[in-house]
Amino acid sequence: MKLSKKIILCIIPFLLSIPTITNAQSLGSIRGTIIDSENGEPVFGATIVVRSEKKFAKTDFDGKYNLELPPGTYQVEYQMYGYGPQNRTIVVSAGKPSQMNVTFGAQVLQTVEVKDRAVNESDAALLQLQKKAASVSDSIGAESIKKSPDSSANEVVKRVTGITIIGGKYVFVRGLGERYSSTYLNDAYIPSTEPDKRVVPLDLFPASLIKNIRIIKTFVPEESAEFSGGLVKIETKEYPDDFIMSLGLGVGYNSNTTRNKWLTFKGGDFIGRTTADQSLPDIVKAVPNYLPFEPGSRFGGINPSLISLGAITFPSQWTPDQTKAPYDKNFNFTIGKTFKASETGERFGVIFGTTHSVDYRFRRQKDARYVPINQLAPTVNEATTLNAIQTQDADLYVEERLFGNNLNFAFEPKAGQQFFFKNFYSISSEKSVREASGTNNRDNFDFFSITNDFISRQLFNSSLGGKHALNLGGLGRAHTFDWQFNYGEAKRDEPNLTQQVWRRTQGASITTLPTRLGNNPDGSRFYSTSGDYVRSFSVSYEIPFDQWNGLKSNLKIGASALDRIKSFTFREFGSKSNVGASNADLYLVPGEIVFNPLEYVRTNSTGVANKTFSERQVEPNAYDANQKLHSYFGQVDIPLIPKVRFIGGARYEDSFQKVKTFVLKEQFDVRRPGYGCDYGSEYERIALINNKVCPADNNGVGVIKTRDVLPSVNFVYEFLQDQNLRFGYSQTLTRPDFREMSPFAFTPYFGGDRVRGNPNLQRTYIHNFDFRYEYFMGGANYVGAGLFHKDLSNPIELIGQPVAGQISPFFTYANASKATIRGIELDFRREFFDRFRFETNVFFIKSLVNVISWEQFTVGKAGLLDQNDRGFSYDPTNIRRPLQGQSDFVANLKFDVYLNKLKTTTIGLYYNYFGDRIFIVGANGTPDAYERGVGLTDIVFSHRMDEKLDFKFAAKNVTDQRFRIYVKDELLNEERLFRSYREGVSFSMSASYKF
């Protein structure tokens, strides 16, 4: 569906739903939330009565109520079957609501501050939710997000305990890589825009549209079992109780970039979509992709004249345009309202939010790659020294755009019957120019390259569901039936990635002009597309019951089904010269001249065109994948005694995954069937290959069928008021992603690293142990300390493969033998003297991965393994090491100073530190590359003029930290550069206005 249609379908009904706004100043109202003190759940169906006015209201599924009354003082009764009634005296003022929150089942009133409908936007409300939650979790809400300098979800979550961000957008929970976490949007699994990762990049979610982000760290049966580090749950903003409309504008400056030299090219529209002139020409798309777009012969194939004509229709820009870097810009707008048909619960709510931002960043980056030299023994790392196989200095010019939209509807035809329709649409694009120079020490030449690349990512997610109260047999507490249907699609388009490469013999005079490389990737064009589509349906039924001593319990059962389809295609086009070298091949003669379209039709004296255009289809360049997952669960929530609560049960998951990787021209080759070989062990697999029953690459097919029963046991002990002890044990798993099972490899620039999938991967099984102490000190004040331990069987790791005659290292995914990870988390949040607020969280983690056994490693190094044994091609430098991407220490610090008593003017200091972590795993004797730990400091000044106007000024990375990745030369005992760069200091100013 085109964007324009999606926007029209979303916005038109919304605009029609906004009436003329009138001010009803004669009435006031009472509103609030009623919760159960035992489990923290909202109380549905409670009655709020004002007898003097003969008016009443009932709470909804969120425990919310709203009752309009004339100004005055009233005695208000709160009633619910199974709970003692409570009475309150409340003063109602004209034109504004009076807030009253009530806790049933408690002798002392516990108040939760509620702003509008979004009870779980504030820090205090989220802590109350965390206090009574069934699982260990950490959260951050819209209140904190608004105060921070963060603009998207990837920046927000790094402030949560135990969270680190890799690559600027991928979340690591408790030191486990992004592949060990799952992301849910509005309680629905969402597909990934990335063809080579299973995780959803969090920079797709604008911060201004987020209601809260919760990180679930322990498994309960009602949640997906496919996570190990954590489950990232993003909730977008919902409809408010009253009409709201706000507008925000901002501008930014980066010290490395703004108003300095800027390189760019034509591509991408205002919101980040691919433009028509970037797409494959129509004449190429008209030819089926199983026919390579290359000249045929008299025996068949495509007419060479048609190929030459097609070559002319490709985009002609090769040289980037030079200008001055613009300022960063951002915009956001939100509008919403709830329409109430009666005082007893009938209502219709809607909220629409949109945001658009564009950032420009320049980065000067240094890279080096090495080959090991070990003349003593290949198994003795201490005897290894390093020789540089290549070095690169690159200037990167990156333009990032983000366009996000959120449209949510809710309809309650009567009390106890609720329907919702939630929609999210986001586009994220990255346009980059890479100017690089370096040395190729394998082939002994210096090289110079220019790469133009544009990537557009789109995520659309729509959820339709309902929640229904069922009063069966006149029961005091209603049963609850929940259902939800979700459709999600993630698309990624990378059109016309162009590369130009020149070379010059090492040692040549500086006056010697480099000449064209003359072969791949010089003069190449790359096109890739991927689409990931998910349909899912879930139902659950909750039965409340009373047990001994009147303690209130719940039984919950449910089921879900998920169908996922993903496809990826990659096409490469290039040119071959038929006239030999010429002056046009000299350095900086632009591609517009070298690859002039006329060169493909102009002929030389032999009647052959000066250049031949063709498509390259040699290695696998496409994969198709699908997954079916059916799940069933049973879960009980039982207070064993008044202060001890048990939450547990089991989840059953039946999963089927299949990935087929192929060369497009061979997709219908009957000699390569679309199924792989079944085998029970590695020895059986080797025997089948050696006897030519199965191909070594399994026909590029990976199939995984599993059925798992996954138990969960959690205890919560409130040993003192507002203090919890938690213990949890669970079994979870993580399955290989489609890309990890696909033996496809590609590098986006000359000399870049290459990663190849593995169709023989197995799923990882994890045993999880958790213990946590929590002290909720009132409001947003909190102290927490936790311990955790995880045992992983068959963990999926990225390890090295032997490289022959290439400067691009190869890596592949493999199942290591086992791994363990354990850690400590500490969290402290407190306000002092009504003028200062201090928050900090830290965690310490140790992990150990046993990649392969010492025996297998030694035999492999001796060359005694069968050539078809997986251990023959896997050559990890270290067979025991920490988890990739895991820092042993991470800390966050936030310090706010309120400059006035009303707390409307604040200066905040934000600090995020991560310790050294493995950036990429070493191979073939090359040591692991470690990213040096750094601390990033941000400063935010915010000022609220009144209830409507806010200002914010932020400075990010104020110390302009240098990011450095290194490898260690063991023989010389020195660190060698792998990569380094600086991002510059960023300044931004923004203002928002509430109408």
N, C-alpha and C positions, 0 to 999 in steps of 0.2 A: 504494500500500500504506500502510495506516495505521501511525502510529508504534508503537502497542501491539503490532501484529503483528510489526513489524521487531524490536522489542526482545525479544519472546518467542522469535522464531526465532533471534536471535543469542545470548541469554543462556542459554536452557535447555540447549543442547548443551554450552555452556561449563561450567555448573554441574555437569552430569553427569560432566564430565571431570576435576573436581578431587577427588582421593582424600584419604583421611586422611593427614595429614602425619606422617611418622615421622623420627626422627633416626638416621641410620646413621653413627655416629661411628667405627666400627672401620676403615673404609676411607678412603683418600685418593684423589687422582687427579692425572694429568698432563693439562694442556690447553694449547692455544695455536693459533697460526696459522702456516701456511707460505706464503710468497709467493715469486714469481719476481723476482730482482733486476733483470732487464732491463726488464720492463714493469710491475712492481708488482702483477700480477694474482695472485689466490690460486691455489695449486697443488692441483688436484683429483686424488685417487687416490693420493697419496703414502702410503707405509706406515711406520708407527711400530711398532717391534718391541722388546720386552723379553724377551730369550731366557731369562733366568734364571727367569722366571715363565711362559714359553711363552704369552705374550699379545701381541696386536697390535691395531692400529686403523688406519683409513684416513681421510684428510681428505675433507671434503665439498666442495660447490661453492664455499663461502666460504673454503676452505683451512683449515677448523677441524677439530680432532680432540679426543677426550676418551677417556682410558684409565684405568679404575679399578684401583688397586693397593693392597696392604697397606702400612702404614708401613715405610719403609726407604730405602736408597740403591741406585740402579739405574743401569746403563749402558743408555742408550736409543739405538737406531739409527734414523735417518731416511733412507728410500730412495725413489728415484723414477727411472724410466727416463729417460735423457737427462741426468741430473744426477749429480754426484758425491755419494756417501753422506756423511752427517755423523753424528757421535756426540756425545752429551752425557751428563754425569753429573748426575743429578737426585735430590734428597732429597724424599721423599714423607712428609707428616705426616698423621695421622689427622684426618678430618672436614673437611679443606679442600683446595682444589686447589693444585697447584704449576704456575706459569705458565712455559711455554717456547715462545718464538716463534723460527722458523728461516727464514732466507732462503737459498733454493737459487740456485746460480749465482754466489755471491759468496764471496770469500776471507775477508771480515770479517763477522762476525755483525752484522746490523742488527735491533735489537729494537723491536717495536711494542707499546706497552702496551695490553693488551686487558682490558676489563671485561665479564664475562658474554659473551653472544653478540654483542652490538651493537658490533662492532669499530669502526664508523664513527660512534660517538657522541662520542668524545673528540676534543679539539683535535689532539692528536698524531697519532692515527690518520687524521683527515681530511687533515692535511697530507701524510701518506704517500700517501694516495689522490690528492691533488692533484699530488704530485710525479711520479707515474707516469701520470697521466691523459692521454688522447689530446688533450684540448682545454683551453683556458684556462678556469679555473673558480675560484670562491671558495666557501667553505662555512662553516657554523656548526652545531655539534652540540649534543646534549642537555646535555653537560657545561657549555658556556657558557650555554646557555639557562637552565639551572637557577640559575646564579649571577646572572643579569641581573634587572632589575626587570620584564621583559616578560611579558605574559600571553597573547599570541596572536602568530601568525606575522607579522602586519603590523608589530608592534613589533620582532620579532626581526631581520627582514631589513634594516632600516634601518642595522644595525651592520656590514653587509657592504660591502666596498670597491665604490664605484661605484653604490651603491643609494640612491635617495631614495623617500620615500613621499608620495603626494599624496592629499588628502582623508582621511587617516588610515588608508587601507586599500588603495590602489592603488599598485603598485610601478612605479617608473621605473628602468630599467637603463641605465647609461651615458648618462643624459640623454634617452633615448627614452621617449615616453609609454607609458602602460599598454597601449595598443592594439598596441604593437610588442613585447610580451612574451607568452609563453605559460606557463601553469601546468600542471604534471603532478603527479599524486598517485600514489605507488607505481608510477611509470613508465607511467601511463595518462593520456591527455587527459581533463580533466574539464570539464563544462559550467559556464556562469556563471549565477548567480542574478540578475544585473542585466539588466533589459530594455533598457537604454540603453548598455551597455558590453560589450566583448568579453572583458575581463579578469575573473578570479575574485577577489572581494574576500578578502584574506588574513586578515581578522578572523574568518573562519569556522573557522580552524584553531587550537584551543587549544594553547598552548605545551607543556603537560604531556604531550600525546600525540605530540609530534614527536620523531623520532629524529635527523634532521638536515635541513637545507635547503641545497641546492647550487644555485648560480647558474652555469649553463653559458654562457660568453660567446663561444665560437667554435663554429662549426657543424662537425659530423662527420656523414657520411651516415646513420649508424644513428639519428640523432635527427631529430625533425621539422624541416623546413626553414622552418616558419612562425614565425620569430622573427628579430629584428634586434638588439634590445638584449641580450636574454638569454632563457634558458629556466630558469624557476624550478621546481626539482624538490623536492617535499616527500616525505619518507619517514616513515611512521609507525612507531612502535616495534614490534619483532618479539618472538617468543617468546624467553625467556632460557634459559640452560643449567640453572639451578637454580630452584627455586620462589621466587617473589617476591610480596609483597603490600605495598602502601603506601597510606597515607591522608594527605591534605593538607587543611588548613582555613585560611581567611584572612579578614581583615576590613580594610576600607579607609575612608579619610576624605578628603574634598576640601574645600579651604578656601572655595571659591565656593559649595558646595552643601550639604554635610552639616549636618543639623539646622536649616537655613534654610527659608524659604518654598518650598513645592513644589507644583506644579500637575500633575495627572494625570487620567486618566479610566479608565473600565472598558473593559478590552480586553486580550487576550493571557493565556495561562495561565502556569503556573509555569515551563515550559521554553521559552516563546516562540512557541507556536502560536496561530493565530487561533481565537477561541472561536466557538461556534455563533451567539451573538446579534450578532456582528460581521458575519457573512456576509450575502449578499443574501437577503432573505426568500424563503421557499419559493414564495410566490405570484408573485414576479417571476421566479424561476428556472424556474417551470413554463411561462412564455411563451417561445417560441423567441427567441433573441437577435437574429434578423433582423427581428423585429417590435419597433419602439421601444415602450417601456412608457409610452405617452402616450394621452390620451383620443382615441377615434375619433369618427366622425360617423355619420349615418344611411346614409352610403355605404360604410361599412366601418371596420375598425380595431377596437381594443379598447374594450369597454364602459366608459364613464366611471365607472360605479359600481365596477367591478373595480379601476380605477386608484386611486380614493379609498380603497378597502379595502386595497390594497397599500401606499399611503402610510402608513397607520396602523401597519403591521407593521414599519416601519424602526426602528432604535434611536432612542430619544428623548433621549439625552444630547447636549447641545450645549455646556454650560458645564462647564469642568474643575473637579474637586474640589481643594480646597486642604488641605494637610497639612504636616508637617515632612519634609524629605528624609531617608531612611534611610541607614544606613552601607552601603558596598559589601560584598559577600560573595562568597566563592568556595569551591569544594569540588572535590577530585579523588580518584579511587580507581583503583588498578591492581592486577591480579592475573594471574599467569601461571606456567606450568610446562612443562617438557619431559619426556615419558615415553619412556624408552629400553627397547626390546625386546631389544637385544643390544649388544655392544661393537663390532660391525662397521658400525653406521650406521643401523639401523632405529630410527625414533623418530617421536613425534607431539608437536607443540608447539602451545601456545595462549597468547594473551595478550588480556586485556580491560582497557580503560581508559575511564573516564568522567569528565567534568568539567562543572561548572555554575558560572556566575558571573553576577552582576548588578551593574551600575555605574549611578550616578545622577550626572548632570552638568548644572549650570546655566551658561548662557553669556549675557552681555549683548553684543549685536552691533549695530554701526552699519553702515549701507549707504547708498550714494548711486550714482545712475546719471546720465549726462550726455548732452547733445546738443552737437555741435560747431557753432561759428559761425566762418565763414571768409569774409570779405567781399573778400579779395584774390584768391585762386586756390585751387580745391579740391585741386590737386595739391601745394600748398606747405604742408606740415604746420606749419612754423614760424609761419604766420600764423593758426593755429587757437586759439581760446579755447573754454572750456567753460561751458555753463549746465546747472545741475542740473535734470534732468527729474523726478526723484523722490528722496526721502530716506526712510530707515526707521531706527527704533530698535526693536530686537526683544529680548525676553527669551525664551530657549529653555530648556525643561525636557525633558531627554532621558534616558530609561531604556533601557539596553542590556542584553540578556540573551544569554548564549552557553551552549549545551548541546551538548557534543561527545562522541562515542563511537567507540571504535576496537576492532575484534574481528578478530584475525588467527589463522589456523590454518596449520600446515605439517605435511606428512606425507612421510616418506621410507621407503617400503616396503623398500628395500635401498639400499646404497651406490651413488651415482650416479644415483638416480631420486628426484626431488624434486617435490612438488606443494604449491601454496600457495593459500589462499583469504583475501583481505584485504578487510575491510569498514570503511567510515567513514561515519558519519552525524552531521550537525551541523545545529543550528538556531540562527540568529542573529536577534534581533528588536530593533526600535527603536521605542519609543513616545515621541512628542514632542508638546509643547504649545508653540505659538508665539504670544506676545502682542506685537503690533507697533503702532506709531503712526508716521505719516509724512506726507509732503506729495506730492501729485500736481500738479506744476507745469504739466502739459499741460492738464488740465481744471480747474485752480485750486481744488482742495479739499484739506483735510486728511483723513486717513483713520485709522481704528482697526480692527484685525482680530484675530481669534482663530482659530487653525487647530489642529485635533486630527488627528494622523496616527499610524498604526500600520503597521509593515512587518515581515513575517515572512519570513525566507529559510531554505530548507532545501536541504541538499546531501546526497545519498546516492551513494556510489560503492562498487562491488563488483568485485573483480578475481580471476579464477580462472586459474591458469597452472601451468606446470611447466618444469623444466629437467632434461634427460636426457643422460647420458653414453653415447656410442655407440662401443664398441671394435670398429671395423671392421677385419677382417683382422689382428687382433692387433697393432694399432698401439701404439706406446709412449705417445703422448698421445691421449686420447680426443677424438673430435669431440663437439660440444655442440649440442643442439637445444633451443631455447627457444620457448615459445608462451604467449600470454596473451589471454584474453577479458575485456573490460571493459564494464560497464554503469554509466552515471552518469545521474543526474537532478537537476536544479536547479529549484527552484520558488520563486516570489516572490509573496506575497499582500499586497496593500495595500487593506484593506477600509475603507469608510466614512470616507474623509478628509473632514472637515467644515470649512467655512469660514463665518465671519460677518464682515461688513464694514460699518462705519458711515462717514459722511462729514460734513464741515462746511465751508462755504465759507471759503476763505482770507481772513483779515482779520476774520472774525466775532469777536464778543466771546467771551471765554473762558467766559462764563456761558451761551452758546448751546449747547444740547445737540446733538450730532451725531445724524443719523438714518440709518436703514438705506440701504445702497447700492441695494437693491431689485432688482438684477439680477445676473447671473453675475459673480463667483463667490459673492456673498452667498447664504446659505441652500442652498449646493450640497453634494452628496455625490458623492464619486468612489470608484469601485471599479476596481482593476486586478489582473490576474493574469497570470503568465507561467510557462511550463514549457519547459525546455530538456533534451532527452533525447539521449544519445549511446550508441551501440553501436560497439565497435571490436574488431578482432582483429588480432594481429600474430604473425609467426613469424620466426625467424632461425636460421641454421645456421652454425656456426663450425668452420673446418677449420684446425687447427694444422699447421705444417710447418717443417722445418729447411731453412735456405738455406746459403749459403757460410759457411765457418768455424763451422758448427754453430749459427749464430744462429737464435733461435726466432722464428717469424713466425706470423701468423694471417690467414686470409681469412674474411670474414664477409659473407653475403648474407641478404637478408630481404625481407619484404613486409608490408604492413598495409592494412587497409580500415577506413574510418570512415563511419558514417551518423549524421547529426545532424538533429534536428527541433526546431524552436522555434516557439512560438505566444505571442501577446500579445493581450490584450483590455483595453479601457478603457471604462468606462461612467460617464456623468455624469447625475445627477438633480438637479432643482431645482424651485422653486415660483414661481408667479406670483400676485400679489395681485389680486383682483377687486373690492376695496372701497376702493382708494386708501390714502393715508397715514393713520396713526392714532398714538395715543400709544404703542402697542406697538412702534413703529419707533424710539423714542428709544434713545439710547446706553445700553448695559448692561441693557436689558430682555432677559432671556435668551431663547435660541432655544427653550427648552422652552415658553415662552409664545407667541412669534411663530409657531413651527411646530408648535403643539399639534395633534395628530392630528385633533381635532374640527374644526379649521379646514377640513379637506378634505371634510367631510360636512355642516357647518353651512351653511345657505344664507341669502342676503340677501333683500331685498324682491323682487328680480327672479327669485328661484328658482335663482340661480347660487351655487355653493359659494364661501365666502370666499376660498379659495385653490385653485389648480389645480396638481396635481402632474404632472410629466412628465419623460421622459427626453430628453436633448439628443443628437442624432446628426446633426451637420452636417459636421464635419471627420473625416478618417480616424481611426479609433479601434481598429484591430486590424491585426495582420499575421501571416501564416503564412510560415514559411521552412524550407528544408531544404538540406542539403549532403551530397555524396558525395565522398569523397577516397580514392583508391587510390594507394599509394606502393610503390616498389621501390628497393632500394639494393644497392650492392656496395662493400665497404670492405676495404682491406688495412692491416695493421700490420706494417711491415718494418723491422728494424734494418739500415740500409745498411752501417754499420760498427759496431763494438761500442758507440760512444758517440753515434751519430746514428741517430735513429728517424724513419721516415716513416709518417704515417697519412693516408690519403686515399682518394678514390673519388668516387662521384656518387650522387645520389638523383633519381629520377624521380617526379613527382607529377602526377596527373590529377585535377583538381578541377572540380566543378560546384556552383554556388550559385544559389539562387533565393529571392527575397523578394517577396511580394505584400502590399501595404498597401491597406486598403479601409475603408469605412464599413460597420459590421455590417449595416445594413439593405440594403446593396447587394451583399452577398457572393455572391448568386446572380443578379445582374443580368447577363443574357446580352449586354447592350450593352457590358459591361466585361469582355472576355475575360481569362483568367488568363495571358496571355503578353505580353511586351513586343515592341518593334520592334528588329530587328537593323539595325545600321548600321556602316559601316566607318570613319567619321570624324565630326568635329564638324560639318563642312559638310554632310555627308549627313544627319545628324540634323536640322539646322535646315531643310533643304529638305523633308524628310518631314513635319515639323510644319507648316511654312507651307503645304504642299499638302494638309493635313488627312488625310494617310495615317496619321500617328501622333499621339496626344495628347501635349501638352507634358509631362505628368507620367508618360508611359509606362505609363498605367493603374496607376500605383503599383507597377510590377513592375521589379525589378532582377535581371538574370541575368548571371553571370560564368562563362565556361568557359575554363579554362587548362590547358595541359600544359607543364610546365617540367622541364628537366634542370638540376640544381644541383650543380656540382662543389665539391669541398673538398680543400685541400692543407694539411697541417700537418707541420712539422718540429720535433723536440725534440732538442737537442744538449746532452748532459751534458759540458760542456767541462772542468769540474773536479768533484771528488767533491762530491755534494750541491748542485751548482749547475747550473741549466738555462738555456738560451736557447731560446725558442719563437718560431716564426714561423708565421702562418696566413693563408691567403687562402680566401675562400669566397663563394658567391653564395646569397643567401637571399631570402625574400619575406615579405610580409604581406598578407593578404586583408582586404577590408572585412568588418566584422561585420554581422550581420543588421540590427541597429538602425541602423547607419550608412547602410544602403541603404533604410531605411523612412522615407518622408516623413510622419512622425507627429510632432506637437509638443504639449507640455503643460508647464505651470508648476505646481509644488506649492503655491504661495501667491501672494497678490495682489502683482503687481509683479515676480515672479521672472523670471529669464532663461528663454528658450525655445530649444530646440535641435530642428532639423528634419533628418531624414535625406535622403539623395540616392541615388535608384535608379540613377544613371549613373556611380557610382564604379568605378574600376579598381583592380587590385591593385598594390602597391608592390614594386619590384624593388631589391635592395640588393647592392652590392659591399662586402665586409668585408676589412680588412687589420688584422692584429694582430701585435705584437711584445712579448715579455715576458722579463724576467730574474727568476730565482727562486733564492734561497739558503735551503736547509733546514738550519738550524743545530742540529738535534737536538731531540727532544721537541716542544714546541709553539712553538719559537722559529723565526722566519721573517723574511726580507726579500724584498720583491718590488717590481718597477717595470715598468710596461707602457706601451706606446703603442698607440693604435688610430685607425683612420680608416674612415669609411663614406661611400659615395656612394649616395644614394637617388633613384630615378626615380619620378615620380608619387607623392610622399609624400602621405598623407592628413592633411589639416589641418582644424581647426575655424575657419571664417572668418565674417565678418559678412554680413548681408543688409539691404537697406533696410527701414526701419520707418516706417509711416505711421499716425498717430493712436493709437499705443500707448505705454505706459510700460514694457512688457516687451520688451527687446531680443531680436532673432531672430538665431540662428546656424545655420550648416549645415556639413556636411562636403563637402570638395572635394579633388580631386587638385591639389596644387601642381605646379609644373614640375619642380623638383629641389631637393635639399638635400644638404648635407655636414655631417658631424660628426666632430670629432677631439678626442682627449683624452690625458691622462697620468694614470696610476694609481700610487700609492705605498702600500706596506704594510709595516709594521714591527711585530714582536711579539717581546718578549724578557723574560726573568726576570733580576733583578739581586740578588745577594747572598742568594739564597734567601729573601728577605723581601718583595721588590717585583716586580710584574709590570706592564709598560707595553706597551700596544698602541695603535697609531694607524694609520689609513688615510685618505688624502686623494685627491681627484681634481680635475683641472682640465679643463674641457670648453669648447670653442667650437663653435657650430653656426651655420649660415646656411641659411635657407629662401627660395627664390625662389617666391613664391606664384603670381604671374602675371607675364607680361612687361610691361615699361614701355610698349610699344606698345599692348597690349591694355588696360592700365590707363588710359592717356591717351585712347584712343578711347572707352572706356566712360564716362569722366568727361565727355566732350564729347557724350554721348548719340548716338553714331554707330553703336553696335552694334545688330544685329538684336535685337528684344525677346525672342526665343527663344534667343539665345546665352547660354550659362551665365555668361559674363563680364558680361552685362547685370545679372544679379541678385546677383553677388558683388561686394562693395564693401569690400575690405580697406583699412584705413587705411595699413598699411605693406606694400609688396610684397616687401620684404626684411627679415627679422628672425630672431631666434633661434627654436629649436624651442619650442613651448608646453610649459611645465612643466620646462624644463631649466635647472638652476642651473649657473653657470660654475665654482662651487667648492663642494665638499662635504667635510666632515671628520668623522671619528669618533675619539674618544679614550677609552681605558679605562685606569684606573690602580688596581691592587689592592695593598693592604698586608696582609700576613699577620701577624697579631698574636701568633702562637705558632709554634713550630718545626714542629709537625705540620700547620700550615696549615688547621686546623679552624675558625679564627675570622678573618674577612676583612672589611675595609672596602673597598668599590669605588666609584670615581668614574667615571661614564659621561657623555660629552658628545657631542652630535650637532649639527652645524651645517650649514645649507644656505644658499647665497647667493641673491641676488635671482633670481626666475624669473617668466616670464609666467604669470599666473593665468588670464586669459582674453584672447583676441585681440580687438583693437579692430576696429570696423566703422564705415563711413559717416563717417570723419573722426575718430571718437572714438579716442583713443590706446589702445594695449595697456595692460591692467591688470597691474601687477607686484606680486608678493608679496615683501615686504621680507624679506631673509634674517634668520634668528634662530638662536640656539644654545640647545639644551635641555640642562639639567644634571640628572642623576639620581644619587642616592647610595644604596648598598645595603650593609647590614650583615648578614652571615650567620654562623651559628655551628652547628657540628655537635657535639652533646653526646657522641654515641658513634656506632657504626655504624648506629644505628637512628633517632635523633631529630635533626632539623634545624630551625633557626629562621631566619627571614629578615625583615628590616625594610627597607622601601624608601621613599624620598622622591623623587617624580618632578616635574620642572619646578620645581625648588626656587626659582628666581628669578622664577617666574610671568611668563614672557615675554609681551609683547603681540604678537599676530599682526596685521600691518597690510598691507593691499593698497591700492595707490594708482594713480592715473593722473596724467599730467603735462600741465598746461596750458602748451603750447609758447609761446603769445604772452606770457603773464605770467611764464613760467619758474618755475612753482611746482607743488608736488605737491598733488593734491586727493584726498580720502579716497574710496576705493571700498568698503572693508570693514575693520573692525577688531574684535578681541575678545581676551579673555583666558580661559584654561582653568582657572586656579587651580592651587594646589599639591596634589598627591595623596600621601597617606601610606597605607602598607599594612603589615600584619603577617601572617605566615603560618607555619605549622608543618607538617612532614610526618613521618610515622612509618613505618618499614619493619618489618613483622612477621617 
